[in-house]
Amino acid sequence: MSSSTRFILKLSCPDRPGIVHAVTGFLLAQGGNILTSAQHGDGDHQRFFMRIEFESAAALDLESVRHAFSPLAAQMQMNWTLVASAAKTRVLLLVSKLGHCLNDLLFRVQTGHLPIEIPAIVSNHREFYQLAASHNIPFHHFPLLGATPEQKAAQERRIREVIEENRIDLVVLARYMQILSGEMCEYLSGRAINIHHSFLPSFKGARPYHQAHERGVKLIGATAHYVTSDLDEGPIIEQEVARIDHSMTPEQLVAIGRDTECVTLARAIQWHAEHRVLMNGRRTVVFR
Ligand SMILES: Nc1nc2c(c(=O)[nH]1)N[C@@H](CN(C=O)c1ccc(C(=O)N[C@@H](CCC(=O)O)C(=O)O)cc1)CN2
């Protein structure tokens, strides 16, 4: 039994009159006092989205409140989550050979600037073993060089074991340069975030900065999105851009992009961990 006094309710459902009235009435009946509330109606899809943070004078048992809310949620065909505000999201970081996002996230967590826990790090290379050790985080080296499809499937099964053993809530591809299989994407649906090093939908694929340089764009960017089996097509959570000019080499774009990637990924993880992001088909609703 876990008791708390502060909670976050996140929901989406077919739009209709009376949703806010019904939900806030339920919270009042539970002794809840609303601290923040945000909602959005999507006219295209006739769908309603809402996030409420509320507190209760007396500690409430989370499972009991979830149980009490279920009938109303079912009646309104809701997708919903109710969590304790203080509960930290358990994040598995995946990384390949570029460590700027990994290093940035570890520092943000170490300094209390990201409300997550990192029980483990997985990589298909050894580069960041010592960085992980310096943060006392277990590092799993699952190589893939020259891997056959069977070996790639086995490697993904090892990642799943780490996820299950560590009760992971969110997987973050922090410049993990391997394409996850359709099965893995299904298993991680809505709980895996990738940082793509371009302003999507421009410059998909593995070498976006060289594509950007070749095209002669004046802005480059980064995109944090949920991972789907369609490469670089997942619902976008956050994007950021940086100005460049004709004098810059691809290498200079890569250097500028490192900072943009770090900021974009950290924001996306923070908003996911604060239960501010809701799926809306191929898009997201983000109550920042
Ligand atoms: N199922 C998905 N898996 C991954 C996604 C995704 O959107 N869906 N994003 C990538 C990250 N990424 C771009 O952001 C990306 C990574 C790798 C490649 C690529 O072509 N990789 C080559 C191998 C590259 C190498 O070994 O260095 C390949 O897998 O054949 C494109 C885009 C992470 N996974």
The ligand as an SDF file (V2000), in Angstrom:
LIG
                    3D

 34 36  0  0  0  0  0  0  0  0999 V2000
   12.7120    1.4950  -34.4450 N   0  0  0  0  0  0  0  0  0  0  0  0
   13.4820    2.5850  -34.3080 C   0  0  0  0  0  0  0  0  0  0  0  0
   14.7300    2.4630  -33.8760 N   0  0  0  0  0  0  0  0  0  0  0  0
   15.4950    3.5610  -33.7340 C   0  0  0  0  0  0  0  0  0  0  0  0
   14.9910    4.8520  -34.0780 C   0  0  0  0  0  0  0  0  0  0  0  0
   13.6360    4.9480  -34.4970 C   0  0  0  0  0  0  0  0  0  0  0  0
   13.1220    6.0480  -34.7950 O   0  0  0  0  0  0  0  0  0  0  0  0
   12.9170    3.8000  -34.5900 N   0  0  0  0  0  0  0  0  0  0  0  0
   15.8250    5.9440  -34.0410 N   0  0  0  0  0  0  0  0  0  0  0  0
   17.2240    5.6200  -34.0470 C   0  0  0  0  0  0  0  0  0  0  0  0
   18.1670    6.7480  -33.9610 C   0  0  0  0  0  0  0  0  0  0  0  0
   18.4960    7.2430  -35.2740 N   0  0  0  0  0  0  0  0  0  0  0  0
   18.1610    8.4910  -35.5660 C   0  0  0  0  0  0  0  0  0  0  0  0
   17.7400    9.2490  -34.7100 O   0  0  0  0  0  0  0  0  0  0  0  0
   19.1420    6.4040  -36.2220 C   0  0  0  0  0  0  0  0  0  0  0  0
   20.0460    5.5010  -35.7800 C   0  0  0  0  0  0  0  0  0  0  0  0
   20.6700    4.6420  -36.6950 C   0  0  0  0  0  0  0  0  0  0  0  0
   20.3790    4.6960  -38.0290 C   0  0  0  0  0  0  0  0  0  0  0  0
   21.0400    3.7520  -38.9610 C   0  0  0  0  0  0  0  0  0  0  0  0
   20.9000    3.8310  -40.1270 O   0  0  0  0  0  0  0  0  0  0  0  0
   21.7660    2.7530  -38.3500 N   0  0  0  0  0  0  0  0  0  0  0  0
   22.4460    1.7270  -39.1010 C   0  0  0  0  0  0  0  0  0  0  0  0
   23.6710    1.2820  -38.3450 C   0  0  0  0  0  0  0  0  0  0  0  0
   24.4940    2.4460  -37.9110 C   0  0  0  0  0  0  0  0  0  0  0  0
   25.6940    2.0170  -37.1120 C   0  0  0  0  0  0  0  0  0  0  0  0
   25.9160    0.8330  -36.9070 O   0  0  0  0  0  0  0  0  0  0  0  0
   26.3680    2.9370  -36.6840 O   0  0  0  0  0  0  0  0  0  0  0  0
   21.6100    0.4900  -39.1120 C   0  0  0  0  0  0  0  0  0  0  0  0
   20.9860    0.2310  -38.0620 O   0  0  0  0  0  0  0  0  0  0  0  0
   21.6600   -0.1900  -40.1190 O   0  0  0  0  0  0  0  0  0  0  0  0
   19.4440    5.6090  -38.4420 C   0  0  0  0  0  0  0  0  0  0  0  0
   18.8270    6.4800  -37.5460 C   0  0  0  0  0  0  0  0  0  0  0  0
   17.5560    4.5820  -33.0080 C   0  0  0  0  0  0  0  0  0  0  0  0
   16.7620    3.4170  -33.2640 N   0  0  0  0  0  0  0  0  0  0  0  0
  1  2  1  0
  2  3  2  0
  2  8  1  0
  3  4  1  0
  4  5  2  0
  4 34  1  0
  5  6  1  0
  5  9  1  0
  6  7  2  0
  6  8  1  0
  9 10  1  0
 10 11  1  0
 10 33  1  0
 11 12  1  0
 12 13  1  0
 12 15  1  0
 13 14  2  0
 15 16  1  0
 15 32  2  0
 16 17  2  0
 17 18  1  0
 18 19  1  0
 18 31  2  0
 19 20  2  0
 19 21  1  0
 21 22  1  0
 22 23  1  0
 22 28  1  0
 23 24  1  0
 24 25  1  0
 25 26  2  0
 25 27  1  0
 28 29  2  0
 28 30  1  0
 31 32  1  0
 33 34  1  0
M  END
$$$$
